[in-house]
Amino acid sequence: MTEVAGISADVLRSYIERIERLEEEKAGIAANIREVFAEAKGNGFDTKVMRQLIKLRRMEPQDVAEQDDLLDVYKRALGMPLS
């Protein structure tokens, strides 16, 4: 095991290589997600709205309700119609 300034080069290399493999997998997954969005768009779906739905589905229900309420308050303040 090689050490430089108290750092194990083998352990560091292992971490770096694991992270690099995960980054490659992440890039592959991102490409797959782009393909699904392109397919959905090709079938007439609005991908911007789909992304908003995905974001909302990740949120807790009380956070979604709070966000909706705040959006309504801001719309009223600007004189915009409520949805």
Backbone as CSV, one residue per row, in Angstrom:
resi,resn,N_x,N_y,N_z,CA_x,CA_y,CA_z,C_x,C_y,C_z
1,MET,0.847,-1.172,0.000,0.000,0.000,0.000,0.898,1.243,0.000
2,THR,0.672,2.133,-0.954,1.462,3.343,-1.083,0.804,4.469,-0.303
3,GLU,1.627,5.185,0.468,1.098,6.343,1.200,1.882,7.579,0.804
4,VAL,1.160,8.667,0.634,1.762,9.957,0.351,1.178,10.938,1.337
5,ALA,2.020,11.533,2.145,1.585,12.511,3.150,0.476,11.934,4.035
6,GLY,0.590,10.649,4.365,-0.385,10.023,5.245,-1.666,9.587,4.551
7,ILE,-1.717,9.709,3.223,-2.910,9.334,2.464,-2.617,8.037,1.726
8,SER,-3.491,7.056,1.887,-3.336,5.788,1.188,-3.765,5.966,-0.258
9,ALA,-2.808,5.846,-1.164,-3.095,6.031,-2.587,-4.070,4.976,-3.090
10,ASP,-3.949,3.750,-2.608,-4.840,2.675,-3.057,-6.285,2.926,-2.641
11,VAL,-6.482,3.365,-1.420,-7.830,3.644,-0.935,-8.420,4.826,-1.694
12,LEU,-7.624,5.869,-1.874,-8.087,7.042,-2.616,-8.453,6.665,-4.042
13,ARG,-7.596,5.878,-4.697,-7.865,5.446,-6.073,-9.160,4.640,-6.134
14,SER,-9.378,3.800,-5.143,-10.596,3.001,-5.086,-11.832,3.893,-5.012
15,TYR,-11.801,4.900,-4.154,-12.930,5.836,-4.046,-13.161,6.570,-5.365
16,ILE,-12.091,7.069,-5.947,-12.192,7.823,-7.198,-12.776,6.947,-8.302
17,GLU,-12.300,5.709,-8.416,-12.798,4.813,-9.456,-14.267,4.458,-9.236
18,ARG,-14.679,4.262,-7.987,-16.091,3.988,-7.700,-16.964,5.170,-8.101
19,ILE,-16.513,6.368,-7.755,-17.272,7.579,-8.105,-17.351,7.728,-9.614
20,GLU,-16.246,7.466,-10.308,-16.261,7.568,-11.775,-17.251,6.584,-12.391
21,ARG,-17.305,5.350,-11.878,-18.268,4.372,-12.396,-19.698,4.834,-12.146
22,LEU,-19.948,5.374,-10.957,-21.293,5.870,-10.642,-21.665,7.050,-11.529
23,GLU,-20.707,7.931,-11.801,-20.962,9.071,-12.697,-21.319,8.574,-14.100
24,GLU,-20.651,7.510,-14.567,-20.972,6.939,-15.867,-22.389,6.372,-15.871
25,GLU,-22.748,5.668,-14.802,-24.101,5.125,-14.690,-25.132,6.247,-14.662
26,LYS,-24.808,7.326,-13.921,-25.717,8.464,-13.827,-25.933,9.084,-15.204
27,ALA,-24.867,9.199,-15.995,-24.988,9.765,-17.341,-25.869,8.876,-18.207
28,GLY,-25.728,7.569,-18.063,-26.560,6.636,-18.814,-28.021,6.752,-18.423
29,ILE,-28.282,6.875,-17.141,-29.656,7.022,-16.658,-30.244,8.334,-17.152
30,ALA,-29.457,9.413,-17.112,-29.931,10.716,-17.594,-30.300,10.626,-19.077
31,ALA,-29.507,9.889,-19.849,-29.809,9.712,-21.270,-31.118,8.946,-21.442
32,ASN,-31.328,7.935,-20.612,-32.581,7.175,-20.678,-33.779,8.052,-20.343
33,ILE,-33.627,8.908,-19.351,-34.714,9.815,-18.959,-35.026,10.780,-20.103
34,ARG,-33.992,11.310,-20.742,-34.207,12.203,-21.888,-34.972,11.476,-22.999
35,GLU,-34.637,10.219,-23.227,-35.330,9.442,-24.262,-36.808,9.269,-23.929
36,VAL,-37.121,9.020,-22.652,-38.521,8.849,-22.249,-39.280,10.158,-22.433
37,PHE,-38.659,11.279,-22.054,-39.301,12.575,-22.255,-39.510,12.857,-23.740
38,ALA,-38.536,12.505,-24.573,-38.673,12.713,-26.015,-39.814,11.865,-26.563
39,GLU,-39.925,10.636,-26.075,-41.015,9.760,-26.502,-42.367,10.337,-26.085
40,ALA,-42.439,10.823,-24.849,-43.685,11.419,-24.357,-44.050,12.655,-25.181
41,LYS,-43.045,13.481,-25.480,-43.286,14.675,-26.288,-43.777,14.285,-27.680
42,GLY,-43.201,13.240,-28.229,-43.617,12.746,-29.536,-45.058,12.247,-29.541
43,ASN,-45.548,11.860,-28.373,-46.933,11.401,-28.249,-47.867,12.515,-27.781
44,GLY,-47.375,13.758,-27.830,-48.233,14.908,-27.570,-48.282,15.398,-26.131
45,PHE,-47.458,14.845,-25.245,-47.470,15.306,-23.859,-46.554,16.512,-23.682
46,ASP,-46.922,17.403,-22.766,-46.122,18.582,-22.446,-45.098,18.172,-21.391
47,THR,-43.828,18.115,-21.795,-42.797,17.616,-20.886,-42.505,18.577,-19.740
48,LYS,-42.744,19.855,-19.959,-42.553,20.814,-18.862,-43.542,20.525,-17.730
49,VAL,-44.773,20.257,-18.105,-45.801,19.925,-17.110,-45.481,18.581,-16.463
50,MET,-44.995,17.639,-17.245,-44.615,16.339,-16.678,-43.521,16.502,-15.626
51,ARG,-42.545,17.366,-15.903,-41.464,17.601,-14.929,-42.017,18.213,-13.645
52,GLN,-42.993,19.120,-13.787,-43.627,19.710,-12.605,-44.352,18.642,-11.795
53,LEU,-45.049,17.742,-12.476,-45.751,16.661,-11.783,-44.784,15.752,-11.031
54,ILE,-43.672,15.444,-11.655,-42.668,14.599,-11.004,-42.144,15.287,-9.745
55,LYS,-41.900,16.592,-9.854,-41.437,17.358,-8.695,-42.479,17.335,-7.575
56,LEU,-43.745,17.531,-7.945,-44.816,17.528,-6.947,-44.971,16.166,-6.284
57,ARG,-44.827,15.086,-7.056,-44.981,13.740,-6.506,-43.881,13.412,-5.495
58,ARG,-42.740,14.081,-5.596,-41.645,13.864,-4.637,-41.888,14.585,-3.316
59,MET,-42.749,15.589,-3.368,-42.980,16.429,-2.190,-43.992,15.801,-1.246
60,GLU,-43.913,16.192,0.007,-44.899,15.779,1.002,-46.214,16.504,0.710
61,PRO,-47.353,15.852,0.958,-48.651,16.487,0.662,-48.830,17.849,1.335
62,GLN,-48.383,17.998,2.572,-48.551,19.289,3.248,-47.679,20.369,2.594
63,ASP,-46.534,19.994,2.033,-45.693,20.963,1.337,-46.342,21.397,0.024
64,VAL,-46.996,20.459,-0.658,-47.701,20.786,-1.902,-48.840,21.751,-1.606
65,ALA,-49.615,21.466,-0.552,-50.740,22.331,-0.179,-50.239,23.723,0.193
66,GLU,-49.147,23.783,0.939,-48.579,25.076,1.342,-48.123,25.862,0.111
67,GLN,-47.493,25.182,-0.820,-47.026,25.835,-2.046,-48.220,26.350,-2.864
68,ASP,-49.266,25.537,-2.976,-50.467,25.959,-3.704,-51.112,27.183,-3.057
69,ASP,-51.215,27.176,-1.730,-51.794,28.313,-1.012,-50.977,29.576,-1.241
70,LEU,-49.672,29.456,-1.160,-48.800,30.617,-1.343,-48.884,31.137,-2.774
71,LEU,-48.988,30.232,-3.730,-49.132,30.637,-5.126,-50.427,31.427,-5.321
72,ASP,-51.510,30.964,-4.682,-52.782,31.690,-4.760,-52.673,33.085,-4.148
73,VAL,-51.981,33.196,-3.018,-51.789,34.502,-2.377,-51.027,35.435,-3.316
74,TYR,-49.966,34.936,-3.924,-49.166,35.756,-4.831,-49.978,36.157,-6.059
75,LYS,-50.785,35.228,-6.586,-51.620,35.554,-7.745,-52.623,36.648,-7.402
76,ARG,-53.262,36.534,-6.236,-54.219,37.573,-5.822,-53.510,38.915,-5.671
77,ALA,-52.302,38.908,-5.125,-51.552,40.137,-4.938,-51.246,40.813,-6.272
78,LEU,-51.072,40.014,-7.310,-50.766,40.546,-8.632,-52.010,40.748,-9.490
79,GLY,-53.184,40.432,-8.943,-54.420,40.589,-9.685,-54.625,39.553,-10.764
80,MET,-53.976,38.407,-10.619,-54.092,37.333,-11.607,-55.261,36.431,-11.229
81,PRO,-55.881,35.822,-12.227,-56.983,34.879,-11.908,-56.441,33.631,-11.215
82,LEU,-57.228,33.101,-10.292,-56.855,31.871,-9.602,-57.263,30.689,-10.454
83,SER,-56.492,29.631,-10.390,-56.836,28.451,-11.196,-57.697,27.486,-10.435
